[in-house]
Amino acid sequence: MLMQTMRLHEKDMLLLNDYLRSRFGGKVYKISLDGGFTCPNRDGTLGTGGCIFCSAGGSGEFAQSRELSITEQIENGKKLVESKYRGNMYIAYFQAYTGTYADAERLRSLFTEAIMHPDIVAISVATRPDCLPEDVLDLLEELNRIKPVWVELGLQTIHERTAEYIRRGYPLAVYDRALEQLQRRNIEVITHVIIGLPGESLEDILATVRYVCESGTNGIKLQLLHILKGTDLEKEYLAGKVSVLSEDEYIEILKECVKIIPENVVIHRLTGDGDKRILTAPLWSGDKKHVINRVNREVLGLYSEPQTGR
């Protein structure tokens, strides 16, 4: 999470920490959970290899073990931050694979166990826009009346040529429809965008960010493209077919993105750290503290302290 201290420029932005403090009255930590899901892009429904950039862990390398109950995962997550966090407010983040890719009754059991935990103030579910059938949407709407439910949609790009290359598996219209259905149920939506996808120019990236912000999303996550071991993208990278952004290039792109993100869209993330054990490139992104402090200083215009939250 990005820590806001002193702003150095005039543009107002709604950063996640500010939003959480305003909504819940204090600092909130996310606990990454694994609900034991898979993905239609892996189980043969759409494909078997997953998106070209997706690791074997389904982006859940920092999540708790799926062998544990949801309650046990939450308690383990709390222990991980107890040395630096004395509060008792957490978001249960179903991060690994596709968080709604199961029948509604199984989802009810998992999500209810999380949402009824006394220290959980909200749940956030990372999923695909094409994995939100009517009964699951109804369930999310029902749970949202108990505590806030956020749905994080993995869009990544609006450009169909890139979507086909990364094997996303659905057209842009599916995202549009999912967003409309979720918002009709008063469920907050956070949209994921990847910066540095092969073949995309600055104009392409800004077109995606602009589209997402104008679509009515409540929040946005910008993520640097990581090349992870064992992925098909790694094969492309090692064969010299794709390149990665330098640190300076990434910072300059973020500056342009921030300029067009309106005040009403919560900035949930402007970077991300891949698991160093499986990170092939860019290696500079492995120094999380340095990168986040540089983002704070140069992109957000904040005097920042060393960052500790995820």
Stockholm file with secondary structure:
# STOCKHOLM 1.0

chainA/1-310         MLMQTMRLHEKDMLLLNDYLRSRFGGKVYKISLDGGFTCPNRDGTLGTGGCIFCSAGGSGEFAQSRELSITEQIENGKKLVESKYRGNMYIAYFQAYTGTYADAERLRSLFTEAIMHPDIVAISVATRPDCLPEDVLDLLEELNRIKPVWVELGLQTIHERTAEYIRRGYPLAVYDRALEQLQRRNIEVITHVIIGLPGESLEDILATVRYVCESGTNGIKLQLLHILKGTDLEKEYLAGKVSVLSEDEYIEILKECVKIIPENVVIHRLTGDGDKRILTAPLWSGDKKHVINRVNREVLGLYSEPQTGR
#=GR chainA/1-310 SS CCCCCEECSSCCCEEHHHHHHHHHSSCCEEEEECCCCCCTTTSSSSCSSCSTTCCTTTTCTTSCCTTSCHHHHHHHHHHHHTTTCCCCCEEEEECSSCTTCSCHHHHHHHHHHHHTSTTEEEEEEEECTTSCCHHHHHHHHHHHTTSCEEEEEEEECSCHHHHHHTTCCSCHHHHHHHHHHHHHTTCEEEEEEEESCTTCCHHHHHHHHHHHHHHTCSEEEEEECCEETTSHHHHHHHTTSCCCCCHHHHHHHHHHHHHHSCTTSEEEESCCCCCTTTEEECGGGGCHHHHHHHIIIIISCEECCCCCCC
#=GC SS_cons         CCCCCEECSSCCCEEHHHHHHHHHSSCCEEEEECCCCCCTTTSSSSCSSCSTTCCTTTTCTTSCCTTSCHHHHHHHHHHHHTTTCCCCCEEEEECSSCTTCSCHHHHHHHHHHHHTSTTEEEEEEEECTTSCCHHHHHHHHHHHTTSCEEEEEEEECSCHHHHHHTTCCSCHHHHHHHHHHHHHTTCEEEEEEEESCTTCCHHHHHHHHHHHHHHTCSEEEEEECCEETTSHHHHHHHTTSCCCCCHHHHHHHHHHHHHHSCTTSEEEESCCCCCTTTEEECGGGGCHHHHHHHIIIIISCEECCCCCCC
//
